[in-house]
Amino acid sequence: MTGTGHRAPGVNAGLKSQALRGIFFFIISSSFLLCLPVQAQTPSQAQTRKQLLQELESGQVQDAVLLGQQAVSRWPRDAQFRHYLGVAYFKAGDIKQAQEQLTRARELDPKDSATHYDLALVLLSHPDYPAAADELENVTKLDPSNSVAHMFLGRAYLNSNRSLQAVEEFKTVLKLDPAMKLGHYHLGFAYFSLGRNDEAIAEYREELSRSGESPAVVYALGHSLMASGRYGAALTYLQRGTEMDPRNADVWYDLGKTQALADQWAQAEPSLRKAAELNPKDPSPHYQLARVLEKLGRKEEAQSERTHFAELKKAQPASAGMATGRDQ
């Protein structure tokens, strides 16, 4: 990582607008979608399976949990019941039980790619990126054409500081599905994490040309242009980023920093103050504000910002994993 502070897109960013809605739960054959009438007598294993699936798909989560518990108690070695119960627990917000049931389902049927896939999504929600990557590797071995699994695997690699492997996964995604939304964005982010800014910029531009503007891509392009010293071009995208996502403190910070780097000191001050307002625990805007105010001849205010920066920096916990700090 180059230390510029651009964060890796975790599970709740980037893809969340088009991929991770709820559990995104499992790939099943259409035969399971048949809705059979509930029998008065004790339902058979097949009938229970269909009823459980129906409850999951209709959003009857608590009913699905109860029926899944009964099914697992009656047929403890049925991997699919374990799988469905794990999904029900996940949808109910019980991550621990979801992981336990999906792990048991995997043990009972290690060749079922859907179980590995859903367990990976549960692990990504923790997040536990290395463990999720292990499950997704199994998915891509069992189902090599699953482009979404390759996408999630690339994201897991990227968030585990395995950027070279992430690059290869995102390339695979685009070979399998050239139209994958945000595919070029994620490849660009992987390139950026390796310091390969020109390649990152090219991928971000390609994403914009294919998918149109989105706040994440516009910001990423502006950030990479700033990191490459192309301040004029960076300002165009970062200004646009603040218009598209005005509550994003990172975009305001990068805009203010770039304005300062471009000797636009007066313009930099309000941008950096906005960043500090939106994220009051972040020390970096105060560091940049001290520089800007010094240049503007307001030495006492600059010293106050330096003091504020030092206090926030001291209170900031140490970070690990993908770089989350800045080079100030």
N, C-alpha and C positions, 0 to 999 in steps of 0.2 A: 504494500500500500504506500502511496506517495505522501500520506500525512496531510492531505488537504481537507479531510473531514467529511467527505462524501460517504454516507453510510451505505452498507450493503442492503439491498432490498430484502427484508425478512419476509416471513409468511404473511404478515398483515399489511404488506405494501406491494406496489407493482402489480402482481398477478391477482390481488384480491378483487379487483374490479371485474374480472372475467373468469376466474378459475375457482377460488376458494370461497364458495358460498355455502356455509354450513359444513357438513362433513364431506360433501362432494363424493358421496359415500362409496358405492361400489358398482362395478360393471357386472350386470347380470343378464341372463338370456331373457327374451321377451316372454318365454313360457311362464316365468315366475310372476308376471304381471296379471295373470288370470285371477279373477276374484271369485272364489268358490263360496257358496252359502255355508254359514256356520251350522253344524249338525248339533242336534240335541244331545247325542251321546258324546262320550269322550272322543275328541277329534283324533284322527290318525296323525301319524308323523307328517305325511304330505300335506294334510289339511292345516295342521298347525304351522307348517312352514309358510304356506300361502297366506294365512291369516296374519302371521307376524310381519311378513313383507308388506302386506296391505296397510297395516297400522303404521309401519315406518314411513311409507310413502305418503300417507294421508296426514302425517304430523301428529298422530296419537302416541306421543313419545312415552308417557307413563304407562299406557296400556301395553305398548311394545316391550317395555322393560319388564313388566309383570309377566307377560306371556313368555318372553325370552327366558326369564328365570325358571318358570315352570317347565319349559321345554328342555333346558339344560339339566334340570334336576331329573327329568324323566329319561332323557337320551344324552348322558354326559359325554359320550364319545362322538357325537355328531358335530363335526367341525363347522358346518354352516350355521347351526343354531348358536354356537359360540360367537361366530362372526357377526350375525345379526344382533345378538345381545350386546356385543361390543359397540356396534354402531348406535344402538339405542342408548347405551350409557353415554356415549360421546354427545349425542344430540341432547341428552338431559344434563350435560355439563359435568358428568362424573368421569374425569379423565383417567383417574387411577383404575377404576373398574373397567373402563373401555380398553385400556392397555392390557390389563390382565386377561380379559376374555379374548381379545384379538391375538395375544401371544399364545394362549392355549389353542385357539383355532389354527394358528400357524404350525404348532407342534403336531396337531392331529392330521393336518393336510399341508405339508410343506411345499407342495407343487401348485397350490392355488395362488395365482398372481394377485387376485383381488384382495385376498387377506393381507398379503405383504403391503399392497398399495394403501389400504385403509389404515393399517398399523403405522405406516410411514406418515400419513396425514395426522394421526394422533400425536406422533412423536414430534412432528413439525410444530404442533400447537403448543408444546411445552415452553420453549423449543429445545429439542435435543437433536441437533443437526447431524452429528456423526452416526447416531443410531438410526435416524431416518434415512441417511444415505445407504446404510447397510441394507435396509428393507427395499429401498428403491433400486438398488443394484440387483436384488433378486427379481424384482418386477421386470426390469429391462432384459434380464437373461431369459425369463419365462415368456415374456411378451415383448420382443425386440421392437415391434412397430408402434408401441404405445408412446406417442410423442409427448403427451402430457406428463407421463412418468419420467421421461428424459428431462423435461423442463424442470420438474420438481427436484430431480437428482442434481441438475446443474445448480439450482438454487441452494440445495443442501451443501454441495461442495463449496460454493462461493462463500457461504456463511461459516464454513469450517476451515477457511484459509487454504483451500485447495483449488486455486484459481485456474491452474493449467488444466485440471480435469474438468472444471466448469466450462472452460472454453470448448473443449471437445464435445461435451454433452449438448451445449447450445448449438453447436454446428450440426450435431446429429438431429436435433429438433428441427432445424431449418431444412435439412435434407428430407426428413420424413413429411414435414408439413411446411412448405415455404410460406404459407399465409398465416402461420401461427402468430396471433396477436402478441406483441411485446417480445417476440423471439429475438429480433435484432437489438432491442433495448437491453435485454439480459446479456446477450453476447457482448454488446458494447460495454456494459458494466464490468464484465469479467476482464475484458481487455484493459479497461481503466485501472482495475485493481492490480494489474501487472505493470502499470506505468506505460502502456502502449496507447498513448492518447490519440494519435492520429487514426489508429484503427477503431478506437472507441467512438471518436467523432463521426467517422464514416458510417458506423452502425447506427448511431443515434439519428443521423440524417436519413438513413435508409428507412428506419422505423417511422419517422415523421412523414416521409413521402408515401409510405404504404398505409399507415393507420390514421394520419392526421394528427393534430395537436393533442397532447395530453400533458397534464402538469408535470408528471414524473419525467417524461422524455425531454420536455423543454428545459426543465431544470438540469437534468443530467448533461445535456448538450452545453448549456451555458457554463456549468461547472467545469467541464472538460476544456472548453475554450479558455476559460480563465486560467486553469492550471497550465495550459500550453502557452500562456502569454499573449493570447489574441484578445485583448481587452475590449476593443471596439465591438467585435462580433459577440463576445460574451455578454456585454451589456444589453444587446438587443434581446437575447434569449432570457437573461435574468430579469429584465424589466417585464417582459411578457410573462415570465413565471410568477412574478408578484401579482400580476393582474389575474392570472388563472387560479392562483392558490394564495390569496392574501393572508391566510393564517399560518403559512409555513415560515417559521423563523429562519430555517436554513437558507431559503431563497433570499430573504431580506439580508441576511448576513453576507452571503456571497455577492449580492448586488453592492452592498456598502463597501466590502473589501475591494471589489473590482473597481468601483468608482475611485477609491483611494489610490489604487495602483495606477489608475489612469490620470492621476493628479486632479480629480474632480472632488476636491476636499469638501466644499460646501454641500454638494449633493450627497456625499457619503454619510454625513452626520445623521440626517433623518432616517436613512435606510438602516444604519446600525442601531439607532435608538429604537426603531420598530422591532428589530431582531431581539434586542434586550427586553423589550416589553412583552413580546410573545413567548420568550423562553428566559425568564428571570434568573434561572439557575445556571445558565451557560456563561462561563467567564469570557469567552472569546470576543463577543461584541464590545465588551469594555476595554479589552486590550486594543482593538482597532480604534475605538473611540478616543482613547488616550493619544494615539498617533495622530488622528485627524485633528483633535483639538490643539495639540502641540503645533501642528502646521498652521492652524488658524490663529495662533498667537494667544490662545486661552489657556495659559499654563496652569493656573490653579484648578480649573476644571479637568485638565488633562491628568494632574496629579490625583485628583479625586477618583477618576476612572481607573487609574493604575492601582490605587488602594482597593477599590471594589473588585477589580480583576484578581488581585492576590488573595483576597478573602474568599471569593468563590472558587478559585483554583484549589485552595487548601481544603475546602469542604468537599471537593469533587472526588468521588471514589475512583480508584484505579480501574481501568478498563482492560478487557482481554478480548481475544477473538478478532473479528474484522475491526479494522481501525475505526474508532468512534471519536477520537480526539482530533484536534486540528494542529497545524503548525503555527497557529495564531496569525 
